[in-house]
């Protein structure tokens, strides 16, 4: 509309055909300029030469170390988008809150000329409230909005993450659950109103923990201390980030199939105890990325007495190799051994797409 008004004012004396041509040309130029200036979004595939900066606190700082989520994202992009020259940069500093990110945005992010910035923040803004050094909700929201505005003004796209967890209990008894949920809702609103793609780590963590934390443990499922990521947590977050960035590929998974034939004198209660103990292992061994089990329902009478099947999935052979001697697995073997007549184990590789 602004172009239309300006054109009418400046070219009102021109003949109608020339005015129409000038207006059409101006609109076309405006459209082209908008396309080139528009920040990338999560819906846009990564392009050659992009530079992605991960901005955050100690979780992101550790994420840039070997095995950390930023490193895992970099390795996946290097493998799946080889030759595209896409750069991944970690910009996390321990203890940071939203005001700290604002303070160092120019130096640690914008000076690097990013095309996309992933903001993973909020844990310390809530956690530090216990010692009076947290970030008030209004300041948290205002700071997020300024961060996003400055990044978008630079021409880069923003992907905003909700905070993950401060304690992994699934029954709502982590002391800061309610407050953390309030701050995550602020992040969701800011993402929605600034049209920034959202990576909802909070909900992703809660869903995963409900399925894999049968013991309602405070830590050691996706974190080592209730906050900072362990190996499974780094892989989990990397997967969320890669999905948001549209990076998919034929990444392989290792399936570990186990069949049990129980002894004739094993009671139904003893069999169920074995099943429950096996099902609890994913919450104790962080290299397990997926698990399912069931009983034989075949009609061909070819099961050879094997009644219970379990399918354990690992990211790689190293994950399986860590699982086999793991203390939790060794304890499980002590339970199941006296009750099993025969066991059959079969491992095979499958594509990630078949997961």
C-alpha positions in Angstrom: 0.0 0.0 0.0 2.8 2.4 0.7 4.3 1.8 -2.7 0.9 2.3 -4.3 0.4 5.7 -2.6 3.9 6.9 -3.4 3.6 5.9 -7.0 0.3 7.7 -7.4 1.8 10.8 -5.9 5.0 10.8 -7.9 3.6 9.5 -11.2 0.0 10.8 -11.2 0.7 12.9 -14.3 1.8 9.9 -16.4 -0.4 8.1 -18.8 -2.3 5.1 -17.4 -0.3 2.4 -19.3 3.0 3.8 -18.2 1.8 4.2 -14.6 0.5 0.6 -14.6 3.9 -0.7 -15.9 5.8 1.4 -13.3 3.7 0.2 -10.5 3.9 -3.5 -11.6 7.7 -3.2 -11.9 8.0 -1.6 -8.4 5.8 -4.3 -6.9 7.9 -7.0 -8.5 11.1 -5.4 -7.2 9.6 -5.2 -3.8 8.7 -8.9 -3.8 12.1 -10.0 -4.9 13.8 -7.8 -2.2 11.5 -9.3 0.4 12.3 -12.8 -0.6 16.0 -12.2 -0.3 15.7 -10.4 3.0 13.3 -12.8 4.6 14.9 -14.8 7.5 15.0 -18.5 7.1 12.5 -20.6 9.0 12.3 -24.1 10.3 10.3 -25.0 7.2 13.1 -23.9 4.9 15.6 -26.6 4.0 19.2 -25.8 5.0 21.0 -24.2 2.1 24.7 -24.4 1.1 27.0 -22.3 3.2 24.5 -21.7 6.1 25.9 -20.8 9.5 23.9 -22.0 12.5 24.6 -20.7 16.0 23.3 -22.4 19.1 22.9 -19.8 21.9 22.3 -20.8 25.5 23.7 -21.7 28.9 25.8 -24.5 30.3 23.7 -27.1 28.6 24.7 -25.6 25.2 28.3 -25.0 26.4 28.7 -28.7 27.2 26.8 -29.4 24.0 29.7 -28.2 22.0 32.0 -30.8 23.6 32.5 -34.3 22.1 29.3 -36.2 22.4 27.3 -33.0 23.2 24.1 -32.2 21.3 25.7 -29.3 19.3 28.5 -31.6 18.2 26.0 -34.4 17.3 24.0 -31.9 15.2 27.2 -30.9 13.4 28.2 -34.5 12.8 24.8 -35.3 11.4 24.8 -32.3 9.1 28.3 -33.1 7.9 27.3 -36.6 7.1 23.9 -36.1 5.6 24.6 -32.8 3.9 28.2 -33.4 2.9 29.8 -30.8 0.7 27.2 -28.1 1.6 29.7 -26.2 3.7 27.2 -25.7 6.6 28.8 -24.4 9.7 27.6 -25.2 13.2 28.7 -22.9 16.1 28.1 -23.4 19.9 27.6 -20.2 21.9 26.7 -21.4 25.3 28.0 -20.0 28.6 27.4 -21.6 32.0 25.0 -19.8 34.2 23.5 -17.6 31.5 20.0 -16.3 31.6 18.1 -14.2 29.1 19.7 -10.9 30.1 23.1 -12.4 29.7 22.3 -13.5 26.1 21.2 -10.0 25.3 24.5 -8.6 26.7 26.6 -10.8 24.5 24.4 -11.2 21.4 26.4 -8.9 19.2 29.8 -10.3 20.2 29.0 -14.0 20.3 26.2 -14.3 17.7 25.6 -11.5 15.3 29.3 -10.9 14.7 29.5 -14.4 13.3 26.9 -13.5 10.6 24.6 -16.5 11.2 21.8 -17.5 8.9 19.9 -19.2 11.8 20.1 -18.9 15.6 18.7 -21.6 17.9 18.0 -20.1 21.4 17.9 -22.7 24.2 17.5 -20.8 27.4 15.3 -20.6 30.5 16.7 -23.1 33.0 18.8 -20.6 35.0 16.1 -17.9 34.7 13.9 -20.3 36.8 16.5 -22.3 38.8 18.4 -19.3 40.1 15.1 -17.9 41.6 15.9 -20.1 44.6 18.8 -17.8 45.5 17.2 -14.6 44.4 19.1 -14.3 41.1 16.4 -15.5 38.7 14.8 -13.5 36.0 11.3 -12.1 36.6 8.7 -13.3 34.2 8.1 -9.8 32.6 11.9 -9.3 32.1 12.2 -12.8 30.7 9.5 -12.2 28.1 10.8 -8.7 27.2 14.3 -10.0 26.8 13.3 -12.9 24.6 11.4 -10.5 22.4 14.3 -8.1 22.0 16.7 -11.0 21.3 14.5 -12.3 18.5 13.9 -8.9 17.1 17.6 -8.1 16.9 18.4 -11.5 15.3 15.6 -11.2 12.8 16.7 -7.6 12.0 20.1 -9.0 11.1 18.5 -11.3 8.5 18.8 -14.5 10.4 16.0 -16.9 11.3 15.3 -17.8 14.9 14.3 -21.2 16.4 13.2 -20.8 20.0 13.4 -23.7 22.4 11.4 -24.1 25.6 13.5 -25.1 28.7 13.8 -28.8 29.4 13.7 -30.0 33.0 14.8 -29.2 36.5 14.4 -32.7 37.9 13.1 -35.7 36.0 10.3 -37.0 38.2 7.2 -37.6 36.2 4.6 -37.2 39.0 4.8 -33.4 39.2 6.9 -33.3 42.4 10.0 -31.6 41.1 10.1 -28.4 43.2 10.2 -26.0 40.2 7.9 -27.8 37.8 5.1 -25.2 38.1 7.3 -22.2 37.7 9.2 -23.9 34.8 5.9 -24.6 33.0 5.0 -20.9 33.4 8.2 -19.8 31.8 7.9 -22.3 29.0 4.4 -21.0 28.2 5.9 -17.5 27.9 8.4 -18.9 25.4 5.6 -20.6 23.4 3.7 -17.3 23.3 6.7 -15.3 22.3 7.5 -17.8 19.5 3.9 -17.7 18.3 3.7 -13.9 18.3 7.1 -13.3 16.7 6.4 -16.0 14.1 9.5 -17.9 15.3 9.5 -21.7 14.9 9.3 -23.4 18.3 11.3 -26.5 19.5 9.2 -27.5 22.5 11.8 -29.4 24.4 9.8 -29.2 27.6 6.9 -31.2 26.2 9.3 -33.6 24.4 11.2 -34.3 27.6 8.0 -34.8 29.6 6.6 -37.3 27.0 9.9 -39.2 26.9 10.2 -39.4 30.7 6.6 -40.6 31.1 7.5 -43.5 28.8 11.0 -44.2 30.2 11.1 -43.2 33.8 9.1 -46.0 35.4 10.9 -45.5 38.7 10.0 -41.8 38.9 13.8 -41.1 39.3 14.9 -37.5 39.8 17.8 -37.9 37.4 19.8 -40.3 35.2 17.3 -40.8 32.4 18.1 -37.8 30.1 20.2 -35.9 32.6 23.1 -36.6 35.0 21.9 -34.3 37.8 18.3 -33.4 36.9 19.4 -30.6 34.6 22.5 -31.2 32.6 22.3 -33.7 29.8 23.8 -37.2 29.9 24.7 -39.2 26.7 21.0 -40.1 26.1 19.9 -36.5 26.7 22.4 -35.1 24.3 21.3 -37.5 21.6 17.6 -36.8 22.4 18.1 -33.0 22.1 20.2 -33.4 19.0 17.3 -35.4 17.4 14.8 -32.6 18.3 17.1 -30.0 16.8 17.8 -31.9 13.6 14.1 -32.5 13.1 13.4 -28.8 13.5 16.2 -28.0 11.0 14.7 -30.5 8.5 17.8 -32.7 8.6 16.8 -36.3 7.9 18.7 -39.1 6.4 19.3 -42.8 6.2 20.9 -42.9 9.6 21.1 -46.6 10.7 19.8 -48.1 13.9 20.8 -51.4 15.6 18.0 -53.7 16.6 18.6 -56.3 19.4 15.9 -59.0 19.4 15.6 -61.2 22.4 13.2 -64.3 22.6 12.6 -66.1 25.9 11.3 -69.7 26.4 10.5 -69.9 30.1 10.9 -73.0 32.2 7.8 -75.1 32.7 7.8 -74.4 36.5 8.1 -70.7 36.1 4.9 -69.1 37.6 2.9 -66.5 35.8 4.0 -64.0 38.5 7.7 -64.8 37.9 7.2 -64.4 34.1 5.5 -61.0 34.6 8.3 -60.0 37.0 10.8 -60.7 34.2 8.7 -58.7 31.7 8.4 -55.7 34.0 12.2 -55.8 34.8 13.1 -55.9 31.1 10.7 -53.0 30.4 12.4 -50.9 33.1 15.8 -51.1 31.5 15.3 -48.2 29.0 14.9 -45.9 32.0 18.2 -47.2 33.5 20.4 -47.5 30.4 20.7 -44.4 28.4 22.0 -46.0 25.2 18.6 -47.6 24.6 16.7 -45.4 22.2 13.5 -47.5 21.7 12.0 -50.6 23.2 8.9 -52.8 22.7 7.8 -56.3 23.7 5.0 -58.8 23.3 3.9 -62.4 23.5 3.6 -64.8 20.6 0.3 -64.8 18.8 1.5 -66.9 15.8 -0.8 -69.5 14.1 1.9 -71.5 12.4 3.1 -73.4 15.5 6.7 -72.5 14.6 7.6 -70.6 17.8 9.6 -73.6 19.2 8.3 -72.8 22.7 9.5 -69.2 22.7 6.6 -67.2 24.2 8.0 -63.6 24.9 9.8 -61.3 22.5 11.7 -58.1 23.2 13.1 -55.6 20.7 15.7 -53.2 22.0 17.0 -50.4 19.7 20.4 -48.7 19.9 21.8 -45.8 18.0 24.9 -47.7 17.1 27.1 -50.7 18.0 28.7 -48.7 20.7 25.3 -48.3 22.4 24.7 -52.0 22.4 28.3 -52.7 23.6 27.7 -50.3 26.5 24.3 -52.0 27.3 25.6 -55.6 27.5 27.9 -55.2 30.6 25.8 -52.3 32.1 25.1 -53.0 35.9 21.4 -52.7 35.3 21.5 -55.4 32.6 23.7 -57.6 34.7 21.2 -57.3 37.5 18.4 -58.2 35.1 20.3 -61.3 33.9 20.6 -62.5 37.5 16.8 -62.3 37.9 15.9 -63.9 34.5 18.6 -66.6 34.4 17.0 -69.2 36.8 13.6 -68.8 35.1 14.6 -69.3 31.4 14.9 -72.6 29.6 16.2 -71.1 26.3 17.1 -67.6 25.0 17.6 -66.5 21.4 19.3 -63.3 20.5 19.4 -61.8 17.0 20.9 -58.4 16.1 20.4 -56.5 12.8 20.7 -53.1 11.3 17.8 -51.1 10.0 17.2 -47.7 8.5 16.1 -44.8 10.7 13.1 -44.4 8.4 11.9 -47.8 9.5 11.9 -46.8 13.1 
